[in-house]
Amino acid sequence: MFWLKGGPGTGKAVWSAKVCELHQKDGIVAAHHFCRHSDAQTSDPRRMLRSIAAQLAHSVPGYAAGACDSDALEDLFQALIAEPLRQVPTPAAAAHRVILIDALDECEAGGKNALLDLVATKFGQAGVLPPWLRLVVTSRPDGDIVDKLRRFRPVSMECDKNKSDARAYLAYLLKHRVADADVNE
């Protein structure tokens, strides 16, 4: 797992969107899910599983999600993610793919983050994700998230410490689109 962590407004969502833009067509980003605190649908783990499964069906040769009449998370996870991934042949060498989940911290409802629990308990099980499929997550480094993602032994980066680099990169991206005075503020 790669975990980009940082406080609010540090560019995690922009980074995620850029990664998707650059690598979805080449198949590296096999599936993505963007959480938003103001949208209850994006924090629904059932919707996320269905969305990820649909994207994997389009981006990973040999992947076919099974049918599932149940709405239980365990049943959905097994039918839509775990079992179909076991059937996928290993891609050619260096054909690693990722599932990107942005703003995992924004999926809390009623003091509980069901999406975080799903990622930590189901995606974190040994052998669930094949070696060619990696997880990329962005979030704030909140205590509960740190505790639950620790089991992955993630490679992580804190974007709070790179604000000047992020500002310089954004200025570069916007150089010809915005007046110089607006970029330097």
Buried (B, 14 or more C-beta within 10 A) or exposed (E): BBBBBBEEEBBBBBBBBEBBEEBBEEBBBBBBBBBBEEEEEBBBBBBBBBBBBEBBBEBBEEBEBBEBEEEEBEEBBBBBBBBBBEEBEEBEEEEEBBBBBBBBBBBBEEEEBBBBBBBBBBBBEEEBBBEBBBBBBBBBBBEBBBEBBEEBEBEBBEBBEBBEEBEEBBBEEEEEEEEEEEBEE
